[in-house]
Each structure stands twice: as structure tokens, then as C-alpha cells.
């Protein structure tokens, strides 16, 4: 079964409350009017393609921060697994646990038959509107990892 119906650019980003490092809750709406937010959905911690996707974001993290963006990786893994995965990859940005799959479903990236999310990146502006979306048709194809360049262009356009 394919992913659920996806949300599109121009729509209000669905709010969420997810566990991050140490079980601390992170809510998307906390960033309204303060920061644009980059959401990086990835299927599973410790999987081969995800182990390339997130370091690519990390390499450009300073550029994302320079544009005022808050960056979050999101997977269906537990916050414990995500904490270990972030530590292994030496990530500076937090990974959030969508263990109940509500955020993945709301953003239209959950593949119902497998129970994990697809590979997608969203940029949410300070008003809570999605201004950029890059969703890989085949999450296992390394060539389809969403581009950080597209995210940076979307953030630049917000100025």
C-alpha cells in the first residue's frame, strides 16, 4: 500500500508533539513566529540510506542555522533508538520519535503496509505554512535523497 495522501506546499503544516532526545517533547507550533522549521523524515534509524541522508544534512547544518532554521529529523523509531543513531552519526540537530506514526500520517509520508515513513523534507515558514516539499518516490534509492540545496533555496526565499 502506498503512502497516505500527502500535504502540499501552501497548506498549513500539521502540528505535532514528538519525543526528542531524553524524551523531551517538541511541538512544531512552538516555533511559530520565531523560526522556519526544516523537517527531515527518514524511514528507519541505522538503515543504510538514512545513514547517508542525515550526515548530508549535518554537513550543511551551519548553513541552515545561518538562515534561522530549526532542523528536526523524524522517524518512527523510539526516542531511545533515535538518540543512539544521532550519537553514532554525530548529529547536531535532534531526531524526533514519531512512534505512534501520527506525524508521518499527517504529512502523508507514512507507508501503511510497512509502518514506517518515506523519505521527505519539508520547510515550514514562521506562519506555519509549508513552503517547500521534497518527497522521494523510492525511499530506498540513495539517488532520491531530498536535496539540502532545495531547502536552502526555500529558506532564502523567505527573506
N, C-alpha and C positions, 0 to 999 in steps of 0.2 A: 504494500500500500504506500502511495506517495506521501509526501509531507502534507500537513494541513494547509489550508488556504493562507497565503502569505499576505502580510501587511505591506503597503506600498508607500513610496515617497509621497509626502504631502499629508499623510494621515498622522493622527496623534499616536505617539508611542505608548503601547500598553505599559502601565505601571507594574512594578513588581517589588517584592521584598524577598531577597535571597540571602542565604548564609555565605559569608566570605571567610577569610582567614580567622581562625579562632572561634568560629561560629557567630561572629559579629554580623548583624543584619544590615544589609544595604538596600535602600529603597531608591528607585530611579527618580521619583519626584523630589527627593532631597536636593537634586541638582538643578531643579527648575530655577530659572532666572540667575543662576550663578555660573554654570559651566555647560558647554556642549558635552555630550557623552558619546563615547565610542563603545559599542557592544560587539564583542567578538565571540560568536557562537562557534563551538567546536564539538565534535561528536563525543570523544572519549579521552580522558587523561591517559597518558602513556602509550597512545596509539602512534604508529609511525608518521602519518601525515600531520597530526596535531603537534607532534614533536618538532615539526618544521614550521608550521603556521605561527605558533606563539613566539618562538625566537625571532621570526621575521618582524613581528610587532614590537618586540623588545628592542631590536636594533634601531627602530625608528621612534621609540618611546619619547625621547627628549624632544623630537620634532612635534609630536602630538601634544606634549605638555606645554611647549612654547606657544601653541595655539590655544591654550587654556582648556584643553580637553581632559576629562576624566575618562579613564580607559578601564574596561572590565572584560575579562574572559568569562564565558558562561558555558557550563556543560551540565549534563545530567548526573555527573559523579557526585559523591558525597563531598562535603566541605573538607573532610579529612584527606580524601584522595587528591582533591584539588590543591590543598596546601602542600602535600608532598610533591606533586607534579610541578607546582610553581617553584618550589625549593630546588628540585632537580634541574629545572631549566634556568634557574637564577633569574626569575622574572621580577620586575619591579612593580608591576601592576597586579591587582588582586584578581583571583579566579573565584567566581561565584558558583554556588551549587544550586542547580535547578532540579533537585532530586525528585520533586513532585511533578516536574515537566510542565508546569503552568506557564512559565515564560516562553519556553520553546514552542508550546502550542499557540500562545497568544501572538507570537511573532511569525507564526506559520512555517517554522523550520523543523518541527518535530516529525520524524518519520514514525508513524504509529506502529507499523509492524516490527520495527527493530527496537523501539523505545528510546532511541537517542536522537539528538538533534542533528540537523545537517550542518554544513559549514557556511556561515554567513557573517557579514559585517554590516552594522547599521550605525549611522551617525544621527544623533538626536540633538536638535538645537536647544537653546536656552528656554524656548517656549514649549518644549515637549513634542515637537513635530519632527518626524523622520525626514531628513534632508538627503540621505544617501543610503543606498542598499546595494549590496553585492552578495548574491546567493549562488553558491556553486551547485551546478546541476548534478555533479557526481562528487560527493564528499571524499571519496577515496582517491581521487585524481589530484596528485600534487600540483599539476599544471593549473588547476582551477582554484587554488587558494586565493581568497579575495585579496585584492591589491591594497597595500597601505598607501600607495600613491593616490588612489581614488579617494581614500579617507582624507588625506591631507588637502586635496583639491576642494573637497566638500567643506572642510573646516575653513580654508582660506576664503571661500565664497560667503561665509557668514560674517565677515568683517564689514 
